[in-house]
Amino acid sequence: MRKLTLALLSGAYICISLMTALLVWRIGGGAGAGMAALIGTLGLCFAVQGLVARMGQQGELAGEIESVREAHLILAGEIDKLQSRLTDVVETIAEDALRRSEEIYSEVQLLEDVVQHMGERIEAQLSLQVEHAAADSVSPQAAALLHTVRAALDAGRVDLYLQAVVSLPQRRTQYYEGFSRLRDETGRVLMPAEFLSVAEPGGLVAAIDNLLLFRCVQIVRRLAGQDRKVGIFCNISLASLGDEDFFPPFMEFLAANRDLADSLIFELGQSAFNARGSIEARNMAKLADLGFRFSLDKVSDLDLDFQDLARADVGFVKIAAPLLIDQLQDEDGRLTLRAFPELEAADFAAFARRHGIELVAEKVESERQVVDILDLEIGLGQGHLFGEPRPIRDAVLAESPPTVELIQATLRRRAAG
C-alpha cells in the first residue's frame, strides 16, 4: 500500500512539473526555460514531500515517546501494587506460620499428656500381666511371647498396616482399614493371632488399640494435607471406649480436630457393639456429636436391627462374603437372604442405605464372589482379591509429623527409664 501511494505521488509530481514547463514554454520562455521549470518544479515537489515525511516521522516518534512514558507510569504503578501485595502475602504467611506453630505446640502438648497417661497404663498393665503369668505358671513359650509383646510396646514397635476398601464394580480405592502389627527386636512381624493370646488376658489389647488410634489419626491428617479425601476405618475396642483415663484427653484431641470426622471411622465388632455398656455407649455418642461415624465388622448374625444401628451412628456394616453367599436361598423363584426372607436379595443393600448405612463385603477372595456380591447390589468390597494389608511404617518414618515423633520418643524414654 505504501509503494502504491509513493508511485501515485511521483506521477502527480511529474504531471505538475510537465504542466509548469509547458506553461513557461507557452508564455515565451523557450525550451530551456521550460526544461528548467520542469526540473525545478519536480525538485520542489520531492523536497516538499521529504519535508512532510520527516514532519510525520517526528510526530510519530513523539507519539511513541509519549506512549512509552505512559507505559512506564503504568508499569511503575503495577510494580508498586505488586510490592504491596508481596508485603501483604509475606505478612499473611508469617501470621499463618505463627498460628500453625501455636496449633502444633498445643497439639503436641495435648498428645504428650495423652501419651504419658498411655505409658503409665501400659506399664501398669504389663506389670500386672507379668504377675498373672508368674501366678498361673504359664509355659516358657507363653512367657517368652509375653516378654516380646512387652518389649514391642515399650519400644513403640506397633505398626500400622492399611488394606484398601474399593468401590464395586470400578474397584477404585474409597477407604482403607487400619490394622496393628507388632515387631520383635529382630524386625519379625507378629500377627494378631500370635500376640493376642497373651495380650487379651491382661488388657494389653487396649494399649495396642491406643497406639493404633494415634497412628490412624496421623495418617488421616497427612492424607488431608495432600488433599486426598480417603477415609480410614480404625479399630477401637470396648476397653478403649470405656477407659476413663485415656478417653477424655483423646476426646479433647478429636474435638480440636473436627476436620478428621469425614475421614476417620471407628470400627468395632458386632459382639463388642452388642456388649457395650452405658459408659461405652455414652462415649460413642460423644464421638458422634463431633461428627465421627462407626462401622460394624466381624458380623456373625445377619438379623440386624438397622434402626438401632442408625441411632448409634453406625454408618457402615462389614459382612464377610462367604457369610453373605451362604445366606442366599431360592424361595419360589425369588433370591432372598435367610435373615431377610421378605426382601429380594438385591434389595438388601438398598434397605440398609435407607437407614443411612452402607454395606461392605469383606474377606473377598475370588472373582466368583465378586459376581455374587454385585448381584446383591453391594457397592463396597474388601479382601485379599483387592489387595493385602500393607505396612506404611517406612513412609511414616520418612515423613513423620511432630506428633508421631513425640509418641515414639516418649515411649522410648519411658522404656529406657
C-alpha positions in Angstrom: 0.0 0.0 0.0 2.8 2.4 0.8 4.6 1.7 -2.5 1.4 2.4 -4.4 0.9 5.7 -2.6 4.5 6.6 -3.4 4.1 5.8 -7.1 0.9 7.8 -7.4 2.5 10.8 -5.7 5.5 10.6 -8.0 3.2 10.5 -11.0 1.4 13.5 -9.7 4.6 15.4 -9.2 5.7 14.7 -12.8 2.4 15.8 -14.1 2.6 19.1 -12.2 6.2 19.6 -13.4 5.2 19.0 -17.0 2.3 21.4 -16.8 4.6 24.1 -15.3 7.2 23.5 -18.0 4.5 23.7 -20.7 3.2 26.9 -19.2 6.6 28.5 -19.2 7.2 27.5 -22.8 3.8 28.8 -23.9 4.4 32.2 -22.4 7.5 32.5 -24.5 10.2 31.3 -22.1 11.7 28.9 -24.7 12.7 25.3 -24.5 15.5 25.9 -22.0 13.3 27.8 -19.6 10.6 25.1 -19.9 13.2 22.4 -19.1 14.5 24.4 -16.1 10.9 24.9 -14.9 10.3 21.2 -15.2 13.4 20.2 -13.2 12.8 23.0 -10.6 9.1 22.1 -10.1 9.9 18.4 -9.8 12.7 19.0 -7.3 10.5 21.3 -5.3 7.7 18.7 -5.1 10.0 16.0 -3.9 11.6 18.4 -1.4 8.1 19.2 -0.1 7.3 15.5 0.2 10.5 14.8 2.1 9.8 17.7 4.5 6.2 16.4 5.0 7.5 12.9 5.6 10.1 14.0 8.2 7.5 16.0 10.0 5.2 12.9 10.0 8.0 10.8 11.3 8.8 13.3 14.1 5.1 13.3 15.0 5.0 9.5 15.1 8.2 9.5 17.2 6.8 12.0 19.6 3.7 9.9 19.9 5.7 6.7 20.6 7.8 8.5 23.2 4.6 9.6 24.9 3.2 6.1 24.8 6.4 4.8 26.3 6.1 7.3 29.1 2.5 6.3 29.8 3.5 2.6 29.8 6.4 3.4 32.1 4.0 5.1 34.5 1.5 2.2 34.4 4.4 -0.3 34.9 5.7 1.7 37.9 2.2 1.7 39.4 1.8 -2.1 38.9 5.2 -2.6 40.5 4.1 -0.6 43.5 0.9 -2.7 43.7 2.9 -5.9 43.4 5.3 -4.9 46.1 2.4 -4.0 48.3 0.7 -7.4 47.6 4.0 -9.2 48.2 4.3 -7.4 51.6 0.8 -8.5 52.5 1.5 -12.1 51.4 4.7 -12.2 53.5 2.8 -10.8 56.5 0.0 -13.3 56.0 2.4 -16.2 55.6 4.2 -15.1 58.8 0.9 -14.9 60.7 -0.2 -18.3 59.4 3.1 -19.8 60.3 2.9 -18.4 63.8 -0.7 -19.6 64.2 0.2 -23.0 62.8 3.1 -23.2 65.2 0.9 -22.4 68.1 -1.6 -25.1 66.9 1.1 -27.7 66.6 2.5 -26.7 70.0 -1.0 -27.1 71.6 -1.4 -30.4 69.8 1.9 -31.7 70.9 1.2 -30.6 74.5 -2.1 -32.4 74.4 -0.6 -35.6 72.9 2.2 -35.5 75.4 -0.3 -35.7 78.2 -2.2 -38.4 76.5 1.0 -40.4 75.8 2.0 -40.0 79.4 -1.3 -41.5 80.6 -1.0 -44.2 77.9 2.6 -45.1 79.0 1.5 -45.3 82.6 -1.4 -47.6 81.8 0.8 -49.7 79.5 3.4 -50.1 82.2 0.8 -51.0 84.8 -0.9 -53.5 82.5 2.4 -55.1 81.5 3.4 -55.4 85.2 0.0 -56.9 86.0 0.3 -59.4 83.1 3.8 -60.5 84.3 2.4 -61.1 87.8 -0.5 -63.1 86.4 1.8 -65.1 84.2 4.0 -66.0 87.2 1.0 -66.8 89.3 -0.5 -69.0 86.6 2.8 -70.7 85.9 2.4 -70.2 82.1 4.5 -72.2 79.7 8.0 -71.0 78.8 6.8 -70.3 75.2 4.0 -68.0 76.5 6.3 -66.3 78.9 8.8 -65.6 76.1 6.0 -64.3 73.9 4.7 -62.1 76.7 8.2 -60.7 77.0 8.4 -60.0 73.3 5.0 -58.2 73.4 6.1 -56.1 76.3 9.4 -55.2 74.6 7.5 -54.2 71.4 5.1 -52.0 73.3 7.8 -50.4 75.4 9.8 -49.6 72.2 6.7 -48.4 70.3 7.1 -51.1 67.7 3.3 -51.1 66.9 3.0 -50.6 63.1 0.0 -49.6 61.1 -1.0 -51.7 58.1 -3.5 -50.5 55.6 -5.9 -52.5 53.4 -7.9 -51.0 50.6 -11.7 -50.8 50.6 -12.8 -50.5 47.0 -15.9 -49.4 45.1 -17.6 -52.0 43.0 -17.5 -52.7 40.2 -14.9 -50.0 39.4 -12.5 -51.2 42.1 -11.3 -47.8 43.0 -9.9 -47.2 46.5 -12.5 -45.4 48.6 -11.3 -46.2 52.1 -8.6 -48.0 54.0 -8.8 -50.2 57.1 -6.0 -49.9 59.6 -4.6 -53.0 61.3 -2.0 -53.2 64.1 1.1 -55.4 63.9 3.8 -55.8 66.5 7.5 -56.3 65.7 10.1 -58.0 67.8 13.7 -56.7 68.2 14.8 -58.6 65.1 12.1 -57.0 62.9 9.9 -60.1 62.7 6.2 -59.2 62.4 3.9 -60.7 65.0 0.4 -61.4 63.7 -2.7 -60.8 65.9 -3.4 -64.5 66.2 0.1 -64.8 67.7 0.2 -62.0 70.2 -3.5 -61.7 71.2 -3.3 -65.0 73.1 -1.1 -63.2 75.8 -2.3 -59.6 75.2 -6.0 -60.2 75.8 -5.9 -61.7 79.4 -4.0 -58.7 80.8 -5.9 -56.0 78.9 -3.0 -55.2 76.7 -5.3 -55.0 73.6 -6.4 -51.6 74.8 -2.8 -50.4 74.9 -2.3 -51.7 71.3 -5.6 -50.1 70.2 -4.5 -46.7 71.7 -1.3 -46.7 69.7 -3.1 -47.7 66.6 -5.7 -44.9 67.0 -3.0 -42.3 67.1 -1.3 -43.7 64.1 -4.6 -43.7 62.2 -5.2 -40.1 63.2 -1.7 -39.0 61.9 -2.2 -40.8 58.6 -5.6 -39.2 58.1 -4.0 -35.8 58.8 -1.3 -36.4 56.3 -3.8 -37.5 53.6 -5.8 -34.4 54.3 -2.7 -32.3 53.9 -2.1 -33.9 50.5 -5.7 -33.2 49.6 -6.6 -36.9 49.4 -10.1 -37.5 50.6 -9.7 -41.1 51.6 -11.2 -42.3 54.9 -9.7 -44.9 57.2 -11.5 -47.5 59.3 -9.7 -47.6 62.6 -10.4 -50.5 65.0 -11.4 -49.4 68.5 -12.0 -51.8 71.4 -14.6 -51.6 74.2 -11.7 -51.3 76.6 -10.6 -48.0 74.9 -14.2 -46.7 74.8 -14.6 -47.4 78.5 -11.2 -46.3 79.6 -11.9 -43.1 81.6 -8.2 -42.3 81.9 -7.5 -42.5 78.2 -10.8 -41.4 76.6 -11.1 -37.8 77.9 -7.8 -36.5 76.5 -8.4 -38.4 73.3 -11.8 -36.8 73.1 -10.3 -33.4 73.6 -7.8 -34.0 70.8 -10.6 -35.0 68.4 -12.7 -32.0 69.4 -9.8 -29.8 68.4 -9.5 -31.6 65.1 -13.1 -32.0 63.9 -11.9 -31.9 60.3 -11.0 -35.6 60.8 -14.6 -36.5 61.2 -15.3 -37.2 57.5 -12.1 -39.3 57.2 -11.9 -41.3 60.4 -14.4 -44.1 61.0 -14.2 -46.1 64.3 -14.8 -49.8 63.9 -15.8 -52.5 66.4 -17.0 -56.0 66.2 -20.7 -57.0 66.3 -20.3 -58.8 69.6 -18.5 -55.8 71.1 -21.2 -53.5 69.9 -23.9 -55.7 71.4 -22.0 -55.9 74.7 -21.3 -52.2 75.1 -22.4 -50.7 78.4 -23.6 -47.3 79.4 -20.1 -45.8 79.6 -19.1 -47.1 76.2 -22.4 -46.0 74.6 -22.1 -42.6 76.1 -18.5 -42.2 74.8 -19.7 -43.3 71.4 -22.4 -40.7 71.5 -19.8 -38.1 72.3 -17.8 -39.0 69.3 -20.9 -39.0 67.1 -21.7 -35.4 68.4 -18.3 -34.4 66.9 -19.4 -35.9 63.6 -17.5 -39.2 63.7 -19.1 -42.3 62.4 -18.8 -46.0 63.3 -18.5 -49.3 61.4 -19.6 -52.8 62.5 -17.4 -55.7 61.4 -17.0 -59.4 62.4 -20.7 -59.8 61.7 -21.9 -63.4 62.5 -25.6 -62.7 62.7 -27.4 -61.1 59.8 -30.5 -60.5 61.8 -29.5 -56.8 62.0 -31.6 -54.0 63.5 -30.8 -51.2 61.1 -32.8 -48.7 63.1 -30.9 -49.4 66.2 -27.6 -49.2 64.3 -28.6 -45.9 62.8 -29.5 -44.5 66.2 -25.9 -45.4 67.3 -24.5 -43.5 64.3 -23.2 -46.7 62.6 -22.6 -45.8 59.0 -21.1 -49.0 57.7 -21.6 -52.7 58.2 -19.0 -55.1 57.0 -20.2 -58.7 56.2 -17.9 -61.5 55.1 -18.5 -62.5 51.5 -18.8 -66.2 52.4 -21.5 -65.4 55.0 -23.5 -63.4 52.5 -23.3 -66.1 49.8 -24.2 -68.8 52.3 -27.3 -66.8 53.3 -28.6 -66.8 49.7 -31.6 -69.0 49.1 -34.1 -69.6 46.2 -37.6 -69.2 47.6 -40.3 -69.8 45.0 -38.1 -68.4 42.3 -37.1 -65.4 44.4 -33.5 -65.0 45.5 -33.5 -63.9 49.2 -31.4 -64.0 52.3 -32.4 -66.3 55.1 -32.2 -63.5 57.6 -34.5 -61.2 55.5 -36.9 -63.6 53.6 -39.3 -60.8 53.0 -36.7 -58.9 50.9 -35.3 -59.7 47.5 -31.6 -60.3 47.9 -30.9 -57.4 45.5 -32.8 -55.0 47.8 -30.8 -55.8 50.9 -28.2 -53.1 50.3 -30.8 -50.6 49.3 -32.7 -51.4 52.5 -29.6 -50.6 54.6 -29.0 -47.4 52.6 -32.4 -46.2 53.5 -31.2 -46.2 57.1 -28.0 -44.4 56.2 -25.9 -47.5 56.3 -23.5 -48.7 53.6 -22.8 -52.4 53.3 -19.2 -53.6 52.7 -18.5 -57.1 51.6 -15.2 -58.1 53.3 -13.0 -61.2 53.1 -13.4 -61.3 49.3 -11.1 -63.9 47.9 -12.3 -64.8 44.4 -13.8 -63.3 41.3 -16.8 -65.6 41.7 -17.6 -64.0 45.0 -17.5 -60.6 43.3 -20.2 -61.7 40.8 -22.5 -62.8 43.7 -21.8 -59.5 45.6 -22.7 -57.4 42.5 -25.9 -59.4 42.3 -26.6 -58.2 45.8 -26.1 -54.5 44.7 -23.4 -54.1 47.4 -21.2 -51.1 46.4 -18.0 -51.7 48.5 -15.6 -54.6 48.8 -12.6 -55.5 50.8 -10.3 -58.6 50.8 -7.1 -60.1 49.5 -8.5 -60.1 46.0 -8.3 -56.3 46.0 -5.0 -56.1 47.9 -3.5 -57.4 51.1 -2.8 -55.2 54.2 0.5 -53.3 53.5 2.7 -51.7 56.1 3.2 -47.9 56.0 6.0 -47.9 58.6 8.7 -46.7 56.2 6.6 -43.9 54.8 5.6 -42.7 58.3 9.2 -42.7 59.5 10.4 -40.9 56.3 7.9 -38.0 56.8 7.0 -38.3 60.5 4.8 -35.4 61.7 6.0 -34.0 65.0 3.2 -35.7 66.9 4.2 -39.2 65.7 7.8 -38.5 66.6 6.6 -37.3 70.0 4.7 -40.5 70.6 7.6 -42.7 69.6 10.2 -40.6 71.6 8.0 -40.6 74.7 7.5 -44.3 74.6 11.2 -44.9 74.1 12.1 -42.6 77.0 9.6 -44.4 79.3 11.1 -47.8 78.2 14.6 -46.5 78.9 13.6 -45.1 82.3 
